[in-house]
């Protein structure tokens, strides 16, 4: 019987992004072109993009969440994001995974998003 290893105490809940990869900034800009249709702020500024992992072969793995598990576009938004990233020159493959851990919260929004939504 296989058991899932328990998370180590102090381990980050959100994996780090590949911020030093040459394609990182372009991937972030592509993320900023995708909007939740119910909220007038892009999903990057909303804090829905948890991890942007780009390996040496330029394969991009995105770990993202949604504002709520019952989000009406839950089945579509990962595809929208992949469609936004795939045309970037040099990107070989895009894999977008949804996660609910940690749950998204308003504290994950950027200051720009808070200002746009009237929370500042």
N, C-alpha and C positions, 0 to 999 in steps of 0.2 A: 504494500500500500504506500502510495506516494503522498507525502505531506508537504503543504506549502510552507516554505520557511517564513518564520515570523520576521517582521520588520525590526531591524536593529534600533535600539533606542538612540535617538539623535540623528537617525538617517533622514535625509530630506524627503518631504512628501512629494515634491515636484523635482523631477530630474533636471539637471542643469542643461542649458542650451549650448550649441556649438557657436558661441559668439565670435570666435576667432576665425571661423571658416570664411573664405572669400565670398561665398554666396549668401552668407547670413543676412546682410542688409537688404539684398534683393528679395529674399524670402519674406522678411518682415514687411517690406513694402507691398508685396503681393497679399500678405495677410490683411493689410490695412485696406484692401479693396473689397473685402467681403464684409457684408453687414447683416446683422440680425434684422429681418424685415419688421420686427415689432419695436426696434430700438434704433434711433438715428445716430448710432455710434458704431464704428467698425469693431470687429471681433477682437482685434489685437488690443485696442485701447480699452475695451471692456474687460480685458484680463482673461479671456476665454482660451488663449493660446498659452498652454503651460510649458511646453518644451518644443524647441526646434532643434532637432538632432540631424546633422549632416555628416555623413561619413566620407572617407577618402575617395570613394567612387562616385561622389556627388548624389548619393541616394538620400532623400529627405524624409525624415520621419517626424510627424507632428503629433503631439499629444495635446488634446484640447478637451474642453468641457463645454457645457451649455449653461445658460442661466437657470434652467430647471429641467429635470428629467422628462417632464411632459411637454417640452418645447415642441411646437407643431412642425418645425423644420429639422428635427433631430436626425431624420433619415437622409436629409438632403444637404445640410450644411457641410459635412466632411467632403462631399463631392464638389461643392462650390469652391472649397478651399483648395482641393487638389487641382481643380481646373484653373485656378488663379496662379498656382505655383509651377505647374508642368511646363508652361511656355518659356520659362526663364532659361536662357542659353546656358548649357552645361549641366542642367538638372537631368539626371538619368531616370529617376523614379521617385514617386511621391506616395507615401503611406500615411493616411490620417487616421488616428485612433481616438475614439471617445473614451473619456474616463469620468467617473463621478467622485474620485478620491484625489485630492481633497475636494469637497463640494465647493462650487463657485460661491463667492460672496462679494458684496459690494466693495469691500476693502481691496479687492483685486483690481479694481478699475484704476486707470491712470488719472492724474489730475485733470487732463484734458477731457476725459470722458465725464468725470464728476461735474466739471464746469458746464459742459454741453447739456447735461441732464439736469442741471440746476441744483446739484448737491453741494456746491461751494459758493 
